Amino acid sequence: MFDSVRDDLRATLDEIRAAGLHKPERVIDTPQSATVNVTAGGRPGEVLNFCANNYLGLADHPDVIAAAHTALDRWGYGMASVRFICGTQEVHKELEARLSAFLGQEDTILYSSCFDANGGVFETLLGPEDAVISDALNHASIIDGIRLSKARRFRYANRDMADLERQLKEASEGGARRKLVVTDGVFSMDGYVAPLREICDLADRYDAMVMVDDSHAVGFVGAGGRGTPELHGVMDRVDIITGTLGKALGGASGGYVAARAEIVALLRQRSRPYLFSNTLAPVIAAASLKVLDLLESAGDLRVKLAENTALFRRRMTEEGFDILPGDHAIAPVMIGDASKAGRMAELLLERGVYVVGFSYPVVPQGQARIRVQLSAAHSTDDVNRAVDAFVSARAELEG
């Protein structure tokens, strides 16, 4: 049977390559950092890393690594169980309490990833008599999580408040029992920030709850790094925050839902990714606690990240690149053609800058881009070298 399937799969893979949509996985043989060794053509070479979610540069921070080593001795390697059987340690409860306090929420529940967190919310909270109203550019994990629920589905154009109000009105007039507006705090392919104050105002008007996936904000957005609700002054008005420990908060893995106490209590009883997935490794929980300690005095890192971001965006604009507007550390350089974006990434790697070309289905057809991600670990010289490499690579690509 598989012989015929194999031929079909090979044909599909050939089509992906021919369309310039193939996504190679490059191997690095160093810790995640501002500079990494990338295996290219079988030979490793040191390159500047501008494509990781390591916004604060904590992935290889010595204090985080030391906390992880200590945790291995204290708590062991893994739980070999789920939370409600025998998979809960003190370190998990401590991390949940710390995240709740940091994010200004009543309670928090840990997941193995934010993908699982988003996959476990909607089916648990919403039934066929309810409605979920989702931003059109929300992360794939939100989209897949919504698909698992039986709630009525409404979609509004990205950050379009007039369209959101239309969808809320339709859901209300349709007799929805519960209404949940869900948005990314920062949209991962564009670096755009959701207008949370306006979203909360509309939610209040139509008696809806608000959920924010703040994976690309917590740790470095907002005065204290508490994310987009802090940035917009609505920490007390957002009902559900999902996020990851795998980006600014150390870069390992793990996710969470921080929310109203009753929501978290129900998720512990009914959320399938929580009930049927192994507990977050204790070493990650312990290291994440150290990250939260570091965030209390990370103002200098947030300032450095902002400076690097502003420098890159300014210089790229001066050099005539089409870079999406904003001030977030996600700085998409728009290319358009998928093959051209892939080739540009290869030329940049040759020049010592590691970035990735994004194309369909990660982004819409015809909107291929190179998503540059700045880090506090980058020096000013690193940023200038990256811009110079873009200029040189463009000249070769267009020559």
N, C-alpha and C positions, 0 to 999 in steps of 0.2 A: 504493500500500500504506500509506504513512504517514498518509493522511487518516483511516483508521479507527483507527490507533494514536493519532493526535493527539487524537481524541475521548475515547478511554479515558484518556489521560494527563491531559487537562483535567478529566475527571470525578473522577479520583483527587485532583488538586490542589484541586478544589472541596471534596471531602470533608475534606481536611486542614484547609483554612481554616474550614469549618463546625464542625469539632470543636475549634477553637481551638488546633490543633497546628502552625500555620504558623510558620516560623522566619525572620523578616525579618533581612536583613543590613544593619546600619547602617554608614555610612561615617564614618570619622574622618579629619580633614585635618591632623592633627598627629602628631608622634612618639608612640609608646606611652609613657605616663607615668601618674602618679597623677591628673593632670588632662588631659583631652583635649577636642578640639572634635568634637562629633558632629553630622553633618548630619541634621537632623530637619525634615521638611516643607520641604525645600529650603534651609533656613537653618542655618548652623553655630552652635553655641552651646557655651560652655565648661561642662563637667560633671565631677564627680568620678567617677573610674573605679574601680568595685568589682567588675569581672568579668574581669580579666585574670589570667594566671598569672605576673605580674611580681612574684613574692613578695619579692624583695630590692631591687626598684626599679632593676635593672641594665640594663633595656632601652634606656635613653637615657643611661647613665652616660658622662661625657665621656672617661674612660680607655678604655672599650670602643670608643667611636666612633673615637677616635684610633688605636687598634690596627687597626681595620678599614680606615681610610684608608691607613695604612702598608702593610697587607697587600695592598691593591689595587695599589700601586706595585711591591711586592716579588714578589708571586705571581700577579698577574693576576686576571681576573674569574671564569673557570670553567675546568674541566678538559677539557670536551668528550670525556670518555672514562670508562671504568670503571677500577677500581683495577688489575686485573691486566694491562691492555693498556698504557696510558700515563697513568694517572690518579692516581699516587701521588707526592706531594711530601714533602719533609722535614717540612713543617708538619703533615701528617696523621699521620706516625709519631710526632712529638713530642707531639701531642695524645693519641694512643692511650696513649703511655707515661705521660703526666701523669695521665690518667683512671685508669689501672691503679693507680698509686701512691696517688692520692687515695681510691679506693674499696677499696683493700686486696686487689685481685685480681691474678692473674698476667699477664693480657693483656687487651687491649681491641680491638674491631673497630668501625669507624665505619659508620653507615648514613645514608641521606638523611633518615630520620625514625625515631622509636621505633616507629611503626606498622610500618615495614618491618623493623626489628630483631625485633619480636615475630613478624612474618610469616615470618622466615627461620630461626627457631630449631627449631621442633618438627619440621618435615619433614626437616630435616637430621639431627637427633639420634635421632629415634624412628621405629621401623618397626612393622609389624602385630603383632609379638611383644612390644611395649612398652606402657606405660600412662602416661597423663598425668592427674593429679588436680588439678582446677581449682576455685578458689573461685567460687561462683555469681555474685558481683558483679564479677568481673574485667573489665577494660577490653575494649572491642570488638576491639581489635587482637590481644589474647590469644585471644579466642574465634575470630576469623578465622584466626589462625595455627594453632591446634589443628585447625581444619577441614581445613587443607591436609595434615596428616599422616595416616598410616594407623594411628596408635596407637589403642589402646582408650581410651575417654574416660570419665572418672569426674568427678562434680561434687559438691562438698560445700557445705552451707549456709554463708553468710557468717560467717567467723571461728568456726565451730562445730568445736571440736577433737574432740568425740566423733564427729561425722559424718565428719570427715577420717579418723579412725582406722578407721571402718567401711569407707570407700572404699579405704584403703590395704590393709586386711586382705583385702578382696575381690580387689583387683588382685594381691596376693601369692598368694592361694589359686588364682587363675586362671593362675598360672604366668608372670606378666609378667617378661621379661628385665630391662628397665630400667624404673624408676618415677621420674617427675618430678612433684613437687608445685609448682604455680605459683600465685602470688598477687600482687595489687597490694600494694605497701608501704603506700600510702594510697589508699583508694577514692575516686575523683575526684568522685563525686556526693554522697558522704556525709561525707567528711572523717574516716572511721574508719581507724584504724591496725591493720594486721595483727599478730597475736600471734606474731612470728617466732620467739621462743625456744621456744614450745610447738610450733610447726610443725617447727622443726629437731629437737626431741626426738623427735617422732613419725617424722620422716624417718629419723633414726638407727635407731630401733627396727625400722623396716620396710625398711631398706637402700634408701632413695630419695634422689634428688637434690632440691635446693631451688632454685627460680628466683623472683626478685622483680622486678617492674616498679616501679621507685622514682621514676617521673617526677615525682610530686607531693611529693617529700621531699628529694632530693639538692640540696644547697646550703644548706638551712636547718633540717632535722630532724637531731637528734643534736648532741652537744657541739661537734663540728667541722664540722657540715653535711654529713656523709657519708651521711646517710639513715637509713632504718629499721633496717638491720643494725647500724649504730653505736648507735642509740638502744637497741636490745635486747641489745647486746653479743654479736652473732653474726656479726661481719664475716668470721671465719675458717670459718664453717659454711655460708654461702650459696654455692652453686656457680655461679650465673648471676645477674647483675644487668643488667637492661635499663633504659634511661633516655633522657632527651631533653636536648638543648641548648636547647630552645625554651620552657622555663618559667623556673625560677629562674636558670639558667645563661645569662642574657643575652637569652633570649626570641626568638631568630631561628628556626632550624630545625636538623635533624640529630638523629640518635640513635646509640646505641651498645649493644654487648653487652660487658660486662666479666665475665670468667669464668676458669675453669681454662684453662691454656695449651692443652691438647689440644682442648678444646671450641672455642676461638677458631680454632685451626689448621684444624679441620675446617670451620668456618663459612666461612673464606676459600676453601676448595676447593669447597664444595657449596651454600652458602646463596644461593638464587636472587635475592632482592632485593639482595644485595650484588654478585653477579656480573653482573647485568643492569641495574643502575641507575648513573647518573652519579655520580662521586665528589662528596662533600660539597664545596661551594665553599670554596676556600682562605681567603677573607675570613672565613668563619664559623669555620673551624678556628683561625685566628690570633686572632680576637676571643675565642673560647672559652678560649684559653690565658690571655689577659688576665683573663678572669673567674675562672679558677682561681687566678691571682695574688691577685686581690681577695678571694677566699674565705678566704685565709690570715689576713686581718685584718678579717673581716666579722662579728666577734662582736657589734659594736654594732648592725649591721643585723638580725641574728637576734634580739637582745634587743628592738629596736624593733618588729619584726614580732610577737613574742610579746606585747608590751604592747598593741599595737593589737588583736590578736585577742582577748585577754582582755577589753579594754574593750568591744569590740563585742558579744561574746557575753554579757557581764554586763548591759549596758544593754538589749539586745534581750529578754533573759529577764525583766528587771524590767518592761519594757513589755508583757509578756504574749504575745510572739511564740513560736511553736512552732519552736524551733531545735534541730537535732540535737545531742546532747551530744558533748563532746570539747574538745580544745584546739588543733586544727589550724586553719591559716589559711583552709581551706575551711569556711565556715559556712553550711550550707543552712537557709534559712527556709522551712518547710513551708507550702504553701498548699492542696494537694490537687487542686483543680479547675484544669484546664489553662487555660481561658479566663480565670479569675480571676487566675492567675499572670501571664499575658500582659498583662492590663489593669493589674495592680499594677506591672509593669515600666514600662509606658507612663507611669503617673502619677508614678513615681519619676524618670523621665527629665525630665518636665516640671518637677520640683523640683530638677533639677541633679544627679541621681545616676544613673549609667549602670550598670544591672544587666540580667540576662537571665533570663526565665522558662524553666525547663526542664520539658519534658513528654515524654510517650511519642513515639517509642520510646527516647529518651535515658534516661528513668527509667520505672519501671513505671506502668501505668495507675493513676490515682487518687492518685499521689504527686508531683504537680507541685510545683515549688519554685522559689524564687529562690536561686541559689547565689552567695552573697557571697564574694569572695576579698579578703582583706586583703593589704596590702603594707607593707614597711618605708618606702616613699616617702610613705605617708599620714601626715598630722599628727594629733595628738589632736583638733584642731578638725574635721578632715575626717571622722573617725570619728563624732564627736558629731553633725555635720551629717547624716551618712547615717542614723543612728538616728532623728533628728528627722523626716527625710523619710519614713521608713517609717511612723512614727506618723501623719503627716499624710495620706499616701497611703491608709493603711488606713481612716482616718476618712471620706475621700471615697468609697472603694470600698464601704464598708458603709453609708454614709449614703444 
